[in-house]
Amino acid sequence: MDDMNPSHRFLSRGAGALLGAALLGTSLMGQVEPTPTPNPTPVPTLGTTAPNSGGPISHHDRGFLKKAAKGGMKEVAVSQAVAANLTNAQVKQFAQQMIADHTAANAELASLAASKGVDLPPQDPDLVSTWSKKTDNVDREYVNEMLSDHEDAVKLFTKGSESKDPDIAAFAQKTLPILEHHLQMVQDLNKAIK
Protein backbone atom coordinates (compact mmCIF):
# COMPACT_ATOMS: atom_id res chain seq x y z
CA MET A 1 0.00 0.00 0.00
CA ASP A 2 2.95 2.31 0.47
CA ASP A 3 3.47 2.54 -3.27
CA MET A 4 -0.16 3.70 -3.74
CA ASN A 5 -0.62 7.07 -5.38
CA PRO A 6 -1.53 9.71 -2.69
CA SER A 7 -4.71 10.61 -4.54
CA HIS A 8 -5.76 6.96 -4.56
CA ARG A 9 -4.99 6.73 -0.85
CA PHE A 10 -7.27 9.75 -0.25
CA LEU A 11 -10.08 8.20 -2.35
CA SER A 12 -9.68 4.89 -0.54
CA ARG A 13 -9.88 6.60 2.88
CA GLY A 14 -12.86 8.69 1.70
CA ALA A 15 -14.71 5.62 0.45
CA GLY A 16 -13.97 3.85 3.74
CA ALA A 17 -15.28 6.81 5.70
CA LEU A 18 -18.47 6.94 3.59
CA LEU A 19 -18.99 3.20 4.01
CA GLY A 20 -18.49 3.48 7.78
CA ALA A 21 -20.93 6.40 8.00
CA ALA A 22 -23.52 4.50 5.97
CA LEU A 23 -23.20 1.43 8.20
CA LEU A 24 -23.44 3.55 11.35
CA GLY A 25 -26.51 5.34 9.99
CA THR A 26 -28.18 2.04 9.14
CA SER A 27 -27.38 0.72 12.59
CA LEU A 28 -28.77 3.82 14.28
CA MET A 29 -31.91 3.78 12.14
CA GLY A 30 -32.67 0.29 13.39
CA GLN A 31 -32.56 1.61 16.95
CA VAL A 32 -34.87 4.57 16.44
CA GLU A 33 -38.17 4.03 18.20
CA PRO A 34 -41.40 5.35 16.73
CA THR A 35 -42.86 8.46 18.27
CA PRO A 36 -45.52 7.37 20.76
CA THR A 37 -49.07 8.45 20.03
CA PRO A 38 -50.29 10.79 22.77
CA ASN A 39 -53.12 9.22 24.77
CA PRO A 40 -53.85 6.26 22.47
CA THR A 41 -57.46 5.08 22.53
CA PRO A 42 -57.67 1.52 23.92
CA VAL A 43 -59.38 -0.97 21.66
CA PRO A 44 -61.54 -3.40 23.66
CA THR A 45 -61.35 -7.06 22.72
CA LEU A 46 -63.67 -9.86 23.70
CA GLY A 47 -62.84 -11.09 27.16
CA THR A 48 -61.26 -7.83 28.33
CA THR A 49 -62.79 -5.00 30.23
CA ALA A 50 -62.54 -1.45 28.97
CA PRO A 51 -63.24 1.50 31.20
CA ASN A 52 -66.89 2.39 31.52
CA SER A 53 -67.37 5.58 29.57
CA GLY A 54 -70.83 6.41 30.89
CA GLY A 55 -70.48 6.01 34.63
CA PRO A 56 -71.79 3.12 36.71
CA ILE A 57 -74.05 0.67 34.94
CA SER A 58 -77.23 -0.44 36.70
CA HIS A 59 -77.78 -3.97 37.94
CA HIS A 60 -80.62 -4.39 35.42
CA ASP A 61 -78.48 -3.23 32.49
CA ARG A 62 -75.63 -5.53 33.53
CA GLY A 63 -78.12 -8.41 33.73
CA PHE A 64 -79.56 -7.51 30.33
CA LEU A 65 -76.13 -7.56 28.67
CA LYS A 66 -75.21 -10.91 30.23
CA LYS A 67 -78.55 -12.58 29.43
CA ALA A 68 -78.54 -11.19 25.88
CA ALA A 69 -74.99 -12.47 25.31
CA LYS A 70 -75.79 -15.91 26.70
CA GLY A 71 -78.92 -16.18 24.53
CA GLY A 72 -77.19 -14.90 21.40
CA MET A 73 -74.26 -17.29 21.78
CA LYS A 74 -76.72 -20.14 22.31
CA GLU A 75 -78.62 -19.34 19.09
CA VAL A 76 -75.41 -19.53 17.07
CA ALA A 77 -74.02 -22.62 18.82
CA VAL A 78 -77.22 -24.66 18.62
CA SER A 79 -77.89 -23.66 15.00
CA GLN A 80 -74.35 -24.63 13.99
CA ALA A 81 -74.51 -27.89 15.93
CA VAL A 82 -77.76 -29.11 14.31
CA ALA A 83 -77.24 -27.72 10.78
CA ALA A 84 -75.88 -30.98 9.36
CA ASN A 85 -78.70 -33.08 10.88
CA LEU A 86 -81.66 -30.95 9.80
CA THR A 87 -83.82 -32.43 7.03
CA ASN A 88 -86.41 -29.72 6.31
CA ALA A 89 -85.11 -27.13 3.80
CA GLN A 90 -86.96 -24.25 5.50
CA VAL A 91 -85.60 -25.21 8.90
CA LYS A 92 -82.08 -25.43 7.45
CA GLN A 93 -82.48 -21.97 5.93
CA PHE A 94 -83.74 -20.63 9.26
CA ALA A 95 -80.70 -22.11 11.05
CA GLN A 96 -78.36 -20.36 8.59
CA GLN A 97 -80.15 -17.06 9.20
CA MET A 98 -79.84 -17.56 12.97
CA ILE A 99 -76.08 -18.06 12.60
CA ALA A 100 -75.65 -14.95 10.44
CA ASP A 101 -77.97 -12.60 12.35
CA HIS A 102 -76.94 -13.61 15.86
CA THR A 103 -73.22 -13.61 15.03
CA ALA A 104 -73.53 -9.98 13.92
CA ALA A 105 -75.60 -9.01 16.99
CA ASN A 106 -73.20 -10.87 19.30
CA ALA A 107 -70.23 -8.89 17.96
CA GLU A 108 -72.05 -5.60 18.52
CA LEU A 109 -73.13 -6.71 21.99
CA ALA A 110 -69.56 -7.72 22.94
CA SER A 111 -68.31 -4.27 21.93
CA LEU A 112 -71.09 -2.55 23.89
CA ALA A 113 -70.46 -4.68 26.99
CA ALA A 114 -66.73 -3.95 26.83
CA SER A 115 -67.42 -0.21 26.62
CA LYS A 116 -69.56 -0.52 29.77
CA GLY A 117 -66.98 -2.58 31.65
CA VAL A 118 -69.14 -5.72 31.72
CA ASP A 119 -67.53 -9.14 31.38
CA LEU A 120 -69.76 -11.47 29.39
CA PRO A 121 -70.24 -15.12 30.38
CA PRO A 122 -68.47 -17.80 28.34
CA GLN A 123 -70.42 -20.13 26.08
CA ASP A 124 -71.56 -23.41 27.63
CA PRO A 125 -69.10 -25.99 26.22
CA ASP A 126 -71.60 -28.86 26.56
CA LEU A 127 -74.23 -27.11 24.43
CA VAL A 128 -72.64 -27.93 21.08
CA SER A 129 -71.89 -31.55 21.91
CA THR A 130 -75.41 -32.13 23.26
CA TRP A 131 -77.11 -30.73 20.17
CA SER A 132 -74.72 -32.22 17.61
CA LYS A 133 -75.47 -35.72 18.93
CA LYS A 134 -79.20 -35.39 18.29
CA THR A 135 -80.33 -37.47 15.31
CA ASP A 136 -84.01 -38.25 15.93
CA ASN A 137 -86.64 -35.61 15.20
CA VAL A 138 -83.95 -32.89 15.13
CA ASP A 139 -86.04 -30.43 13.10
CA ARG A 140 -88.90 -30.55 15.61
CA GLU A 141 -86.61 -30.23 18.67
CA TYR A 142 -84.66 -27.38 17.10
CA VAL A 143 -87.82 -25.45 16.16
CA ASN A 144 -89.25 -25.93 19.67
CA GLU A 145 -86.00 -24.68 21.20
CA MET A 146 -85.82 -21.65 18.89
CA LEU A 147 -89.48 -20.83 19.57
CA SER A 148 -88.96 -20.81 23.33
CA ASP A 149 -85.65 -18.94 23.07
CA HIS A 150 -87.04 -16.22 20.82
CA GLU A 151 -90.12 -15.69 22.99
CA ASP A 152 -87.72 -15.09 25.90
CA ALA A 153 -85.42 -12.90 23.77
CA VAL A 154 -88.26 -10.64 22.63
CA LYS A 155 -89.32 -10.11 26.27
CA LEU A 156 -85.72 -9.44 27.33
CA PHE A 157 -85.04 -6.95 24.53
CA THR A 158 -88.38 -5.21 25.07
CA LYS A 159 -87.27 -4.48 28.64
CA GLY A 160 -83.77 -3.61 27.46
CA SER A 161 -85.14 -1.05 25.02
CA GLU A 162 -86.49 0.88 28.03
CA SER A 163 -83.05 1.17 29.67
CA LYS A 164 -82.04 4.56 31.02
CA ASP A 165 -78.60 3.96 29.47
CA PRO A 166 -78.93 5.41 25.95
CA ASP A 167 -76.37 3.00 24.41
CA ILE A 168 -78.08 -0.09 25.82
CA ALA A 169 -81.54 1.20 24.90
CA ALA A 170 -80.38 1.94 21.33
CA PHE A 171 -78.86 -1.54 20.93
CA ALA A 172 -82.01 -3.22 22.26
CA GLN A 173 -84.29 -1.07 20.08
CA LYS A 174 -82.19 -1.83 16.99
CA THR A 175 -82.10 -5.59 17.67
CA LEU A 176 -85.70 -6.08 18.85
CA PRO A 177 -87.33 -5.98 15.36
CA ILE A 178 -84.86 -8.63 14.14
CA LEU A 179 -85.77 -10.88 17.07
CA GLU A 180 -89.49 -10.29 16.48
CA HIS A 181 -88.98 -11.29 12.85
CA HIS A 182 -87.13 -14.45 13.97
CA LEU A 183 -90.01 -15.26 16.33
CA GLN A 184 -92.55 -14.87 13.53
CA MET A 185 -90.43 -17.09 11.26
CA VAL A 186 -90.10 -19.84 13.85
CA GLN A 187 -93.83 -19.65 14.69
CA ASP A 188 -94.56 -20.23 11.01
CA LEU A 189 -92.09 -23.12 10.91
CA ASN A 190 -93.69 -24.60 13.99
CA LYS A 191 -97.04 -24.76 12.16
CA ALA A 192 -95.51 -25.98 8.91
CA ILE A 193 -93.58 -28.99 10.20
CA LYS A 194 -96.31 -30.49 12.44
N, C-alpha and C positions, 0 to 999 in steps of 0.2 A: 503494500500500500504506500510505502514511502516514495516510490517512483511515480505515484499518481499525480497528474496535473493539478495544481492548486485550485483551478476553477472546477475541476471534477470533484475534488475533495469537498468544496463548498456546496455543490449540488447534492452530493451524497449526504452531507450532514443536514442540509435543508430538507431533503426528502425524508430522512430519518426523523427529523423534528416534526414534520407534517404528519407522518405516520403515527408517531407517538401521541400527538395532540388528538388525532382522529380516534385512536383507541381509547384514550382517556375520556374523550367526549362521549363515546359510545358507552363506556363503562358508567359514567356519571348519569347518562340518560336513563339507564336501566334502574338507577337508584332513586330517581325522582318520583315522589309520590303524588298522586292526583290531588288537586285542591279539594278539600272536603266541602260538601254542600252544606250551607248553613241551615240548621234546623230541618234535617230531612224528615219527610212525612213517613211514619211507619206504615207498612203495608200489612194488614192482618191476613193471616193464613188460617186455614181450618185447624182447630185444635189449639190455637193460641188466643190469648186474651188481649185485646187492644184497650186503651183507655176509653172510658165511657165519656163520649163527647157531650151528652145532654144531661148530666147530673145523675143522681141515683135512679135506678129503674125500679118500678113497683114490683111487688111480689106477684101480682096478677100478670104483668107483662113478661116477667121472667118465666113464669109457668106457661104462658102462651107460647113463647119462643121454643121452650123445651118440648112441649107437647106437639107443636107444629113440626119440629125437626124430626121427632121420633116417628110421627105419622107419615111424613114425607119420605123418610128413608125406608119405611116399611113398604110403602106403595111401590117404590122402585125395586127393592129386594125381592118381594113376593112376585111381582110381575116378571122379573128376569128369571126367577127360579122356576116358574111354571111355563114359561113361553114355549119350550120345546115339547111339553106334554099336552098342550091345548089342542083340541080337535076342531072346534067351531071357528070358522074364518073371522066372524065378527068379534068373537072373544079375543082371538089372537091380535086383531087390529086394535082393540081396546087396550090390551096389555102393552102394545108398542107405544100407544099414545100416553099411557100412564108413565112409562119409563121416560119418554121425552119431556112431558110437561112437568113431572115431579122432579126430575133431575135439574131442570132450569130453576124451578121454584126453590129447591134445596140449596142451590148455589147462592141465590139472592138472600135466602134466609140465613145462611152461614155468615155472609158478609154483614148483614144487619146485626146478628147476634154478637159478632166480634166487635162491631162498633159500639155496642152497648155493654161490653165487658161480660157477656154471658157465655159460659162454656156449655156447649151442646152435648147431650148424651151420645155415647157410641151406639152403633147399630148392634142389634142382638145377633151374635154370631150363629145361633142355632136356627134362626128364622129361615135362612136360605136352605140349609140342609133339610129341615122339616118339609118345606114346600117342594123342594126338588125331588123328594122321594115319593111324592103323591103320584099315583098312576090311575087310580079308579075315580071316575066321575070328577076329574080335575076341573073341567069347565064350570060345573055347578058349584063346587066348593070355592073356586076363585071368585066367581060372580057374587056369591053370598058374602064372602070376606070383603070384597070391594064395596058392596052395597052398605054394609055395616060401617066400614071405615069412612066412607064418604058422607054418610049421614052425620057421623061424629065430627068430621072435618068441617062440614058446613056450619055446624053449631059453634065449633071452636073459633072459626074465622069470623063468624058473625059477631061474637063477643070481642074478638081481637080488633075488629074494625071500629069499635067504640073506645079504643084505648085513648088515654089522655096524651100518650107519647105520639107526636105527629108522624114519626118515622114508622112506628109499629102499626099505627092505624092505616097509613098509606099502603104499607105492604099487604095488610089483611084485606083492605078494600080492593086492591089490584088483583089479588089472588082469589078472592071469594067467587067472582063470576066463573072462573075456570073450574073451581071445585063444584059449583052448582051445575055446570055443564057436564062434568064427569058423573055426578049423581044422576042426572037425567039419562045419560047414556047407559049407565049400569042398571037403572030401573027398567029401561027398555030391553036391555039384554036379559034381565031377569024374567021378563014376560016371554021373550022370544025363545029361550032355551028350555022352557018347562016341558 
